[in-house]
Amino acid sequence: MYCRKCRRIFDGALCPECGKDKWIGTPNPEDPCFLTERGAPWDGMLKDVLDQNGIPHLDQSRMGAAIGQRAPLLQSNRIYVRYDDLARANELVDELFGPDAPR
């Protein structure tokens, strides 16, 4: 299933992020899906690898811009890829960080 609010793929009836079923449906090929959350410098490295493999991505900062500028090493980014690219992107995350790394 896919939560359109949280942009997460999951098994079950309720989204594990928001706990609701209001936005649940089947993902479309172009829907953005949560890949992982990483801080500096790992987020930059992952985005470079995604670029090198032709996988479009977007990231969402977990901090405001002002805080991120003052403490860039504390900043964390959620990285999203299209549903069509999610399987390959997960393989790349496993190669970079190991299969047991948190998502």
Backbone atoms as SQL, in Angstrom:
CREATE TABLE atoms (id INTEGER PRIMARY KEY, chain TEXT, resi INTEGER, resn TEXT, atom TEXT, x REAL, y REAL, z REAL);
INSERT INTO atoms VALUES
  (1, 'A', 1, 'MET', 'N', 0.844, -1.178, 0.000),
  (2, 'A', 1, 'MET', 'CA', 0.000, 0.000, 0.000),
  (3, 'A', 1, 'MET', 'C', 0.892, 1.247, 0.000),
  (4, 'A', 2, 'TYR', 'N', 0.266, 2.370, -0.311),
  (5, 'A', 2, 'TYR', 'CA', 0.979, 3.647, -0.414),
  (6, 'A', 2, 'TYR', 'C', 0.171, 4.724, 0.300),
  (7, 'A', 3, 'CYS', 'N', 0.811, 5.473, 1.179),
  (8, 'A', 3, 'CYS', 'CA', 0.173, 6.611, 1.844),
  (9, 'A', 3, 'CYS', 'C', 0.541, 7.874, 1.081),
  (10, 'A', 4, 'ARG', 'N', -0.452, 8.524, 0.507),
  (11, 'A', 4, 'ARG', 'CA', -0.217, 9.734, -0.287),
  (12, 'A', 4, 'ARG', 'C', 0.210, 10.916, 0.585),
  (13, 'A', 5, 'LYS', 'N', -0.136, 10.903, 1.844),
  (14, 'A', 5, 'LYS', 'CA', 0.276, 11.984, 2.746),
  (15, 'A', 5, 'LYS', 'C', 1.746, 11.831, 3.149),
  (16, 'A', 6, 'CYS', 'N', 2.122, 10.638, 3.588),
  (17, 'A', 6, 'CYS', 'CA', 3.475, 10.395, 4.096),
  (18, 'A', 6, 'CYS', 'C', 4.442, 9.945, 3.006),
  (19, 'A', 7, 'ARG', 'N', 3.904, 9.569, 1.856),
  (20, 'A', 7, 'ARG', 'CA', 4.692, 9.093, 0.723),
  (21, 'A', 7, 'ARG', 'C', 5.504, 7.845, 1.080),
  (22, 'A', 8, 'ARG', 'N', 4.849, 6.918, 1.754),
  (23, 'A', 8, 'ARG', 'CA', 5.524, 5.683, 2.177),
  (24, 'A', 8, 'ARG', 'C', 4.827, 4.460, 1.604),
  (25, 'A', 9, 'ILE', 'N', 5.641, 3.473, 1.233),
  (26, 'A', 9, 'ILE', 'CA', 5.161, 2.160, 0.819),
  (27, 'A', 9, 'ILE', 'C', 5.196, 1.274, 2.062),
  (28, 'A', 10, 'PHE', 'N', 4.142, 0.470, 2.278),
  (29, 'A', 10, 'PHE', 'CA', 4.097, -0.365, 3.473),
  (30, 'A', 10, 'PHE', 'C', 3.139, -1.532, 3.262),
  (31, 'A', 11, 'ASP', 'N', 3.230, -2.517, 4.129),
  (32, 'A', 11, 'ASP', 'CA', 2.277, -3.627, 4.182),
  (33, 'A', 11, 'ASP', 'C', 1.321, -3.346, 5.323),
  (34, 'A', 12, 'GLY', 'N', 0.075, -3.719, 5.159),
  (35, 'A', 12, 'GLY', 'CA', -0.896, -3.544, 6.219),
  (36, 'A', 12, 'GLY', 'C', -2.008, -2.588, 5.831),
  (37, 'A', 13, 'ALA', 'N', -2.872, -2.311, 6.800),
  (38, 'A', 13, 'ALA', 'CA', -4.049, -1.489, 6.548),
  (39, 'A', 13, 'ALA', 'C', -3.860, -0.031, 6.933),
  (40, 'A', 14, 'LEU', 'N', -2.914, 0.245, 7.830),
  (41, 'A', 14, 'LEU', 'CA', -2.681, 1.609, 8.296),
  (42, 'A', 14, 'LEU', 'C', -1.254, 2.036, 8.005),
  (43, 'A', 15, 'CYS', 'N', -1.094, 3.300, 7.667),
  (44, 'A', 15, 'CYS', 'CA', 0.244, 3.839, 7.432),
  (45, 'A', 15, 'CYS', 'C', 1.032, 3.821, 8.739),
  (46, 'A', 16, 'PRO', 'N', 2.239, 3.275, 8.736),
  (47, 'A', 16, 'PRO', 'CA', 3.033, 3.248, 9.971),
  (48, 'A', 16, 'PRO', 'C', 3.533, 4.625, 10.395),
  (49, 'A', 17, 'GLU', 'N', 3.534, 5.583, 9.484),
  (50, 'A', 17, 'GLU', 'CA', 4.009, 6.933, 9.802),
  (51, 'A', 17, 'GLU', 'C', 2.902, 7.759, 10.460),
  (52, 'A', 18, 'CYS', 'N', 1.730, 7.867, 9.802),
  (53, 'A', 18, 'CYS', 'CA', 0.647, 8.713, 10.321),
  (54, 'A', 18, 'CYS', 'C', -0.426, 7.920, 11.054),
  (55, 'A', 19, 'GLY', 'N', -0.438, 6.592, 10.879),
  (56, 'A', 19, 'GLY', 'CA', -1.403, 5.749, 11.571),
  (57, 'A', 19, 'GLY', 'C', -2.811, 5.821, 11.017),
  (58, 'A', 20, 'LYS', 'N', -2.974, 6.322, 9.806),
  (59, 'A', 20, 'LYS', 'CA', -4.307, 6.488, 9.235),
  (60, 'A', 20, 'LYS', 'C', -4.447, 5.695, 7.945),
  (61, 'A', 21, 'ASP', 'N', -5.697, 5.545, 7.525),
  (62, 'A', 21, 'ASP', 'CA', -5.973, 4.892, 6.250),
  (63, 'A', 21, 'ASP', 'C', -6.628, 5.847, 5.257),
  (64, 'A', 22, 'LYS', 'N', -6.729, 7.104, 5.616),
  (65, 'A', 22, 'LYS', 'CA', -7.423, 8.109, 4.807),
  (66, 'A', 22, 'LYS', 'C', -6.764, 8.339, 3.449),
  (67, 'A', 23, 'TRP', 'N', -5.457, 8.295, 3.367),
  (68, 'A', 23, 'TRP', 'CA', -4.721, 8.629, 2.142),
  (69, 'A', 23, 'TRP', 'C', -4.123, 7.393, 1.467),
  (70, 'A', 24, 'ILE', 'N', -4.559, 6.197, 1.858),
  (71, 'A', 24, 'ILE', 'CA', -3.961, 4.966, 1.355),
  (72, 'A', 24, 'ILE', 'C', -4.518, 4.603, -0.018),
  (73, 'A', 25, 'GLY', 'N', -3.631, 4.135, -0.869),
  (74, 'A', 25, 'GLY', 'CA', -4.025, 3.675, -2.192),
  (75, 'A', 25, 'GLY', 'C', -2.885, 2.919, -2.842),
  (76, 'A', 26, 'THR', 'N', -3.040, 2.678, -4.119),
  (77, 'A', 26, 'THR', 'CA', -2.006, 2.017, -4.902),
  (78, 'A', 26, 'THR', 'C', -1.123, 3.090, -5.516),
  (79, 'A', 27, 'PRO', 'N', 0.193, 2.946, -5.431),
  (80, 'A', 27, 'PRO', 'CA', 1.068, 3.987, -5.983),
  (81, 'A', 27, 'PRO', 'C', 1.048, 4.016, -7.512),
  (82, 'A', 28, 'ASN', 'N', 1.157, 5.211, -8.050),
  (83, 'A', 28, 'ASN', 'CA', 1.352, 5.402, -9.483),
  (84, 'A', 28, 'ASN', 'C', 2.855, 5.379, -9.752),
  (85, 'A', 29, 'PRO', 'N', 3.281, 5.080, -10.982),
  (86, 'A', 29, 'PRO', 'CA', 4.712, 4.998, -11.282),
  (87, 'A', 29, 'PRO', 'C', 5.500, 6.255, -10.927),
  (88, 'A', 30, 'GLU', 'N', 4.879, 7.426, -11.034),
  (89, 'A', 30, 'GLU', 'CA', 5.604, 8.677, -10.785),
  (90, 'A', 30, 'GLU', 'C', 5.447, 9.209, -9.359),
  (91, 'A', 31, 'ASP', 'N', 4.708, 8.508, -8.508),
  (92, 'A', 31, 'ASP', 'CA', 4.510, 8.975, -7.128),
  (93, 'A', 31, 'ASP', 'C', 5.831, 8.991, -6.365),
  (94, 'A', 32, 'PRO', 'N', 6.098, 10.074, -5.617),
  (95, 'A', 32, 'PRO', 'CA', 7.308, 10.100, -4.789),
  (96, 'A', 32, 'PRO', 'C', 7.147, 9.164, -3.597),
  (97, 'A', 33, 'CYS', 'N', 8.187, 8.374, -3.333),
  (98, 'A', 33, 'CYS', 'CA', 8.166, 7.416, -2.233),
  (99, 'A', 33, 'CYS', 'C', 9.374, 7.634, -1.336),
  (100, 'A', 34, 'PHE', 'N', 9.142, 7.556, -0.040),
  (101, 'A', 34, 'PHE', 'CA', 10.221, 7.695, 0.933),
  (102, 'A', 34, 'PHE', 'C', 11.263, 6.611, 0.705),
  (103, 'A', 35, 'LEU', 'N', 12.510, 7.027, 0.602),
  (104, 'A', 35, 'LEU', 'CA', 13.625, 6.092, 0.437),
  (105, 'A', 35, 'LEU', 'C', 14.359, 5.921, 1.760),
  (106, 'A', 36, 'THR', 'N', 14.846, 7.021, 2.312),
  (107, 'A', 36, 'THR', 'CA', 15.597, 6.957, 3.560),
  (108, 'A', 36, 'THR', 'C', 15.757, 8.358, 4.126),
  (109, 'A', 37, 'GLU', 'N', 16.210, 8.426, 5.348),
  (110, 'A', 37, 'GLU', 'CA', 16.558, 9.713, 5.966),
  (111, 'A', 37, 'GLU', 'C', 18.015, 9.639, 6.378),
  (112, 'A', 38, 'ARG', 'N', 18.782, 10.625, 5.945),
  (113, 'A', 38, 'ARG', 'CA', 20.215, 10.659, 6.227),
  (114, 'A', 38, 'ARG', 'C', 20.648, 12.081, 6.561),
  (115, 'A', 39, 'GLY', 'N', 21.682, 12.171, 7.363),
  (116, 'A', 39, 'GLY', 'CA', 22.297, 13.452, 7.677),
  (117, 'A', 39, 'GLY', 'C', 23.574, 13.622, 6.880),
  (118, 'A', 40, 'ALA', 'N', 24.176, 14.797, 7.034),
  (119, 'A', 40, 'ALA', 'CA', 25.434, 15.100, 6.343),
  (120, 'A', 40, 'ALA', 'C', 26.539, 14.235, 6.932),
  (121, 'A', 41, 'PRO', 'N', 27.441, 13.790, 6.138),
  (122, 'A', 41, 'PRO', 'CA', 27.605, 13.961, 4.695),
  (123, 'A', 41, 'PRO', 'C', 26.936, 12.859, 3.882),
  (124, 'A', 42, 'TRP', 'N', 26.260, 11.920, 4.575),
  (125, 'A', 42, 'TRP', 'CA', 25.707, 10.741, 3.905),
  (126, 'A', 42, 'TRP', 'C', 24.596, 11.082, 2.926),
  (127, 'A', 43, 'ASP', 'N', 23.797, 12.095, 3.229),
  (128, 'A', 43, 'ASP', 'CA', 22.724, 12.460, 2.305),
  (129, 'A', 43, 'ASP', 'C', 23.296, 12.953, 0.975),
  (130, 'A', 44, 'GLY', 'N', 24.355, 13.731, 1.031),
  (131, 'A', 44, 'GLY', 'CA', 24.984, 14.221, -0.197),
  (132, 'A', 44, 'GLY', 'C', 25.589, 13.103, -1.010),
  (133, 'A', 45, 'MET', 'N', 26.212, 12.152, -0.322),
  (134, 'A', 45, 'MET', 'CA', 26.804, 11.016, -1.016),
  (135, 'A', 45, 'MET', 'C', 25.719, 10.191, -1.704),
  (136, 'A', 46, 'LEU', 'N', 24.620, 9.943, -1.012),
  (137, 'A', 46, 'LEU', 'CA', 23.532, 9.171, -1.603),
  (138, 'A', 46, 'LEU', 'C', 22.926, 9.899, -2.798),
  (139, 'A', 47, 'LYS', 'N', 22.730, 11.200, -2.681),
  (140, 'A', 47, 'LYS', 'CA', 22.166, 11.962, -3.804),
  (141, 'A', 47, 'LYS', 'C', 23.104, 11.925, -5.008),
  (142, 'A', 48, 'ASP', 'N', 24.399, 11.968, -4.780),
  (143, 'A', 48, 'ASP', 'CA', 25.365, 11.846, -5.886),
  (144, 'A', 48, 'ASP', 'C', 25.238, 10.487, -6.575),
  (145, 'A', 49, 'VAL', 'N', 25.117, 9.421, -5.792),
  (146, 'A', 49, 'VAL', 'CA', 24.992, 8.076, -6.358),
  (147, 'A', 49, 'VAL', 'C', 23.672, 7.944, -7.131),
  (148, 'A', 50, 'LEU', 'N', 22.590, 8.505, -6.591),
  (149, 'A', 50, 'LEU', 'CA', 21.324, 8.477, -7.320),
  (150, 'A', 50, 'LEU', 'C', 21.452, 9.224, -8.646),
  (151, 'A', 51, 'ASP', 'N', 22.101, 10.378, -8.623),
  (152, 'A', 51, 'ASP', 'CA', 22.331, 11.137, -9.859),
  (153, 'A', 51, 'ASP', 'C', 23.137, 10.321, -10.869),
  (154, 'A', 52, 'GLN', 'N', 24.196, 9.678, -10.403),
  (155, 'A', 52, 'GLN', 'CA', 25.052, 8.881, -11.286),
  (156, 'A', 52, 'GLN', 'C', 24.294, 7.718, -11.922),
  (157, 'A', 53, 'ASN', 'N', 23.252, 7.254, -11.250),
  (158, 'A', 53, 'ASN', 'CA', 22.455, 6.145, -11.764),
  (159, 'A', 53, 'ASN', 'C', 21.180, 6.610, -12.459),
  (160, 'A', 54, 'GLY', 'N', 21.055, 7.913, -12.675),
  (161, 'A', 54, 'GLY', 'CA', 19.911, 8.449, -13.401),
  (162, 'A', 54, 'GLY', 'C', 18.592, 8.343, -12.662),
  (163, 'A', 55, 'ILE', 'N', 18.634, 8.359, -11.342),
  (164, 'A', 55, 'ILE', 'CA', 17.414, 8.259, -10.538),
  (165, 'A', 55, 'ILE', 'C', 17.056, 9.647, -10.006),
  (166, 'A', 56, 'PRO', 'N', 15.958, 10.229, -10.505),
  (167, 'A', 56, 'PRO', 'CA', 15.534, 11.532, -9.981),
  (168, 'A', 56, 'PRO', 'C', 15.144, 11.400, -8.511),
  (169, 'A', 57, 'HIS', 'N', 15.401, 12.441, -7.745),
  (170, 'A', 57, 'HIS', 'CA', 15.099, 12.400, -6.313),
  (171, 'A', 57, 'HIS', 'C', 14.761, 13.795, -5.825),
  (172, 'A', 58, 'LEU', 'N', 14.134, 13.837, -4.683),
  (173, 'A', 58, 'LEU', 'CA', 13.927, 15.105, -4.001),
  (174, 'A', 58, 'LEU', 'C', 14.194, 14.868, -2.531),
  (175, 'A', 59, 'ASP', 'N', 14.563, 15.927, -1.846),
  (176, 'A', 59, 'ASP', 'CA', 14.828, 15.781, -0.421),
  (177, 'A', 59, 'ASP', 'C', 14.076, 16.849, 0.345),
  (178, 'A', 60, 'GLN', 'N', 13.745, 16.515, 1.570),
  (179, 'A', 60, 'GLN', 'CA', 13.004, 17.397, 2.454),
  (180, 'A', 60, 'GLN', 'C', 13.780, 17.500, 3.762),
  (181, 'A', 61, 'SER', 'N', 14.184, 18.706, 4.078),
  (182, 'A', 61, 'SER', 'CA', 14.951, 18.933, 5.302),
  (183, 'A', 61, 'SER', 'C', 14.072, 18.728, 6.520),
  (184, 'A', 62, 'ARG', 'N', 14.651, 18.146, 7.554),
  (185, 'A', 62, 'ARG', 'CA', 13.940, 17.963, 8.820),
  (186, 'A', 62, 'ARG', 'C', 14.113, 19.162, 9.734),
  (187, 'A', 63, 'MET', 'N', 14.924, 20.145, 9.320),
  (188, 'A', 63, 'MET', 'CA', 15.133, 21.368, 10.092),
  (189, 'A', 63, 'MET', 'C', 14.797, 22.551, 9.209),
  (190, 'A', 64, 'GLY', 'N', 14.575, 23.673, 9.811),
  (191, 'A', 64, 'GLY', 'CA', 14.366, 24.884, 9.044),
  (192, 'A', 64, 'GLY', 'C', 15.664, 25.344, 8.402),
  (193, 'A', 65, 'ALA', 'N', 15.549, 26.197, 7.411),
  (194, 'A', 65, 'ALA', 'CA', 16.725, 26.673, 6.684),
  (195, 'A', 65, 'ALA', 'C', 17.701, 27.412, 7.604),
  (196, 'A', 66, 'ALA', 'N', 17.185, 28.214, 8.519),
  (197, 'A', 66, 'ALA', 'CA', 18.065, 28.988, 9.409),
  (198, 'A', 66, 'ALA', 'C', 18.882, 28.071, 10.313),
  (199, 'A', 67, 'ILE', 'N', 18.240, 27.062, 10.859),
  (200, 'A', 67, 'ILE', 'CA', 18.959, 26.134, 11.732),
  (201, 'A', 67, 'ILE', 'C', 19.942, 25.303, 10.913),
  (202, 'A', 68, 'GLY', 'N', 19.525, 24.884, 9.723),
  (203, 'A', 68, 'GLY', 'CA', 20.393, 24.094, 8.860),
  (204, 'A', 68, 'GLY', 'C', 21.648, 24.840, 8.460),
  (205, 'A', 69, 'GLN', 'N', 21.552, 26.155, 8.302),
  (206, 'A', 69, 'GLN', 'CA', 22.725, 26.948, 7.954),
  (207, 'A', 69, 'GLN', 'C', 23.667, 27.093, 9.144),
  (208, 'A', 70, 'ARG', 'N', 23.118, 27.164, 10.320),
  (209, 'A', 70, 'ARG', 'CA', 23.957, 27.344, 11.513),
  (210, 'A', 70, 'ARG', 'C', 24.579, 26.041, 11.993),
  (211, 'A', 71, 'ALA', 'N', 23.897, 24.946, 11.772),
  (212, 'A', 71, 'ALA', 'CA', 24.401, 23.648, 12.235),
  (213, 'A', 71, 'ALA', 'C', 24.199, 22.602, 11.138),
  (214, 'A', 72, 'PRO', 'N', 24.922, 22.733, 10.022),
  (215, 'A', 72, 'PRO', 'CA', 24.675, 21.836, 8.882),
  (216, 'A', 72, 'PRO', 'C', 24.931, 20.366, 9.174),
  (217, 'A', 73, 'LEU', 'N', 25.818, 20.050, 10.097),
  (218, 'A', 73, 'LEU', 'CA', 26.089, 18.644, 10.395),
  (219, 'A', 73, 'LEU', 'C', 24.973, 17.995, 11.203),
  (220, 'A', 74, 'LEU', 'N', 24.107, 18.816, 11.796),
  (221, 'A', 74, 'LEU', 'CA', 22.977, 18.281, 12.545),
  (222, 'A', 74, 'LEU', 'C', 21.740, 18.110, 11.667),
  (223, 'A', 75, 'GLN', 'N', 21.788, 18.662, 10.464),
  (224, 'A', 75, 'GLN', 'CA', 20.643, 18.610, 9.570),
  (225, 'A', 75, 'GLN', 'C', 20.431, 17.198, 9.044),
  (226, 'A', 76, 'SER', 'N', 19.179, 16.822, 8.904),
  (227, 'A', 76, 'SER', 'CA', 18.809, 15.521, 8.386),
  (228, 'A', 76, 'SER', 'C', 17.831, 15.730, 7.232),
  (229, 'A', 77, 'ASN', 'N', 17.970, 14.932, 6.181),
  (230, 'A', 77, 'ASN', 'CA', 17.108, 15.055, 5.016),
  (231, 'A', 77, 'ASN', 'C', 16.402, 13.741, 4.729),
  (232, 'A', 78, 'ARG', 'N', 15.107, 13.842, 4.464),
  (233, 'A', 78, 'ARG', 'CA', 14.352, 12.703, 3.961),
  (234, 'A', 78, 'ARG', 'C', 14.488, 12.719, 2.448),
  (235, 'A', 79, 'ILE', 'N', 14.822, 11.581, 1.886),
  (236, 'A', 79, 'ILE', 'CA', 15.045, 11.488, 0.444),
  (237, 'A', 79, 'ILE', 'C', 13.941, 10.628, -0.161),
  (238, 'A', 80, 'TYR', 'N', 13.365, 11.138, -1.251),
  (239, 'A', 80, 'TYR', 'CA', 12.264, 10.475, -1.947),
  (240, 'A', 80, 'TYR', 'C', 12.660, 10.215, -3.397),
  (241, 'A', 81, 'VAL', 'N', 12.159, 9.103, -3.937),
  (242, 'A', 81, 'VAL', 'CA', 12.345, 8.769, -5.354),
  (243, 'A', 81, 'VAL', 'C', 10.994, 8.339, -5.915),
  (244, 'A', 82, 'ARG', 'N', 10.899, 8.309, -7.242),
  (245, 'A', 82, 'ARG', 'CA', 9.661, 7.853, -7.876),
  (246, 'A', 82, 'ARG', 'C', 9.432, 6.376, -7.568),
  (247, 'A', 83, 'TYR', 'N', 8.174, 5.977, -7.514),
  (248, 'A', 83, 'TYR', 'CA', 7.846, 4.575, -7.237),
  (249, 'A', 83, 'TYR', 'C', 8.540, 3.642, -8.225),
  (250, 'A', 84, 'ASP', 'N', 8.567, 4.038, -9.493),
  (251, 'A', 84, 'ASP', 'CA', 9.233, 3.233, -10.519),
  (252, 'A', 84, 'ASP', 'C', 10.714, 3.002, -10.219),
  (253, 'A', 85, 'ASP', 'N', 11.348, 3.919, -9.516),
  (254, 'A', 85, 'ASP', 'CA', 12.787, 3.831, -9.223),
  (255, 'A', 85, 'ASP', 'C', 13.092, 3.304, -7.830),
  (256, 'A', 86, 'LEU', 'N', 12.066, 3.024, -7.046),
  (257, 'A', 86, 'LEU', 'CA', 12.266, 2.685, -5.637),
  (258, 'A', 86, 'LEU', 'C', 13.089, 1.412, -5.437),
  (259, 'A', 87, 'ALA', 'N', 12.817, 0.371, -6.188),
  (260, 'A', 87, 'ALA', 'CA', 13.550, -0.891, -6.005),
  (261, 'A', 87, 'ALA', 'C', 15.042, -0.696, -6.275),
  (262, 'A', 88, 'ARG', 'N', 15.390, -0.042, -7.366),
  (263, 'A', 88, 'ARG', 'CA', 16.804, 0.197, -7.689),
  (264, 'A', 88, 'ARG', 'C', 17.437, 1.122, -6.655),
  (265, 'A', 89, 'ALA', 'N', 16.716, 2.149, -6.228),
  (266, 'A', 89, 'ALA', 'CA', 17.252, 3.072, -5.222),
  (267, 'A', 89, 'ALA', 'C', 17.508, 2.342, -3.897),
  (268, 'A', 90, 'ASN', 'N', 16.623, 1.424, -3.512),
  (269, 'A', 90, 'ASN', 'CA', 16.839, 0.635, -2.294),
  (270, 'A', 90, 'ASN', 'C', 18.083, -0.234, -2.416),
  (271, 'A', 91, 'GLU', 'N', 18.326, -0.786, -3.596),
  (272, 'A', 91, 'GLU', 'CA', 19.551, -1.562, -3.821),
  (273, 'A', 91, 'GLU', 'C', 20.787, -0.696, -3.613),
  (274, 'A', 92, 'LEU', 'N', 20.737, 0.539, -4.111),
  (275, 'A', 92, 'LEU', 'CA', 21.870, 1.448, -3.950),
  (276, 'A', 92, 'LEU', 'C', 22.081, 1.818, -2.485),
  (277, 'A', 93, 'VAL', 'N', 21.001, 2.025, -1.751),
  (278, 'A', 93, 'VAL', 'CA', 21.113, 2.315, -0.314),
  (279, 'A', 93, 'VAL', 'C', 21.760, 1.131, 0.398),
  (280, 'A', 94, 'ASP', 'N', 21.338, -0.087, 0.050),
  (281, 'A', 94, 'ASP', 'CA', 21.938, -1.279, 0.652),
  (282, 'A', 94, 'ASP', 'C', 23.431, -1.385, 0.346),
  (283, 'A', 95, 'GLU', 'N', 23.810, -1.068, -0.903),
  (284, 'A', 95, 'GLU', 'CA', 25.227, -1.112, -1.279),
  (285, 'A', 95, 'GLU', 'C', 26.053, -0.084, -0.510),
  (286, 'A', 96, 'LEU', 'N', 25.481, 1.089, -0.300),
  (287, 'A', 96, 'LEU', 'CA', 26.214, 2.163, 0.386),
  (288, 'A', 96, 'LEU', 'C', 26.283, 1.984, 1.896),
  (289, 'A', 97, 'PHE', 'N', 25.147, 1.633, 2.487),
  (290, 'A', 97, 'PHE', 'CA', 25.045, 1.647, 3.954),
  (291, 'A', 97, 'PHE', 'C', 24.863, 0.283, 4.582),
  (292, 'A', 98, 'GLY', 'N', 24.691, -0.763, 3.756),
  (293, 'A', 98, 'GLY', 'CA', 24.458, -2.103, 4.266),
  (294, 'A', 98, 'GLY', 'C', 22.972, -2.398, 4.363),
  (295, 'A', 99, 'PRO', 'N', 22.605, -3.662, 4.207),
  (296, 'A', 99, 'PRO', 'CA', 21.179, -4.026, 4.199),
  (297, 'A', 99, 'PRO', 'C', 20.473, -3.837, 5.532),
  (298, 'A', 100, 'ASP', 'N', 21.220, -3.747, 6.620),
  (299, 'A', 100, 'ASP', 'CA', 20.599, -3.602, 7.937),
  (300, 'A', 100, 'ASP', 'C', 20.547, -2.154, 8.412),
  (301, 'A', 101, 'ALA', 'N', 20.976, -1.225, 7.579),
  (302, 'A', 101, 'ALA', 'CA', 20.956, 0.185, 7.968),
  (303, 'A', 101, 'ALA', 'C', 19.518, 0.682, 8.078),
  (304, 'A', 102, 'PRO', 'N', 19.243, 1.567, 9.020),
  (305, 'A', 102, 'PRO', 'CA', 17.865, 2.078, 9.179),
  (306, 'A', 102, 'PRO', 'C', 17.417, 2.850, 7.944),
  (307, 'A', 103, 'ARG', 'N', 16.142, 2.815, 7.690),
  (308, 'A', 103, 'ARG', 'CA', 15.535, 3.530, 6.558),
  (309, 'A', 103, 'ARG', 'C', 14.773, 4.717, 7.065);
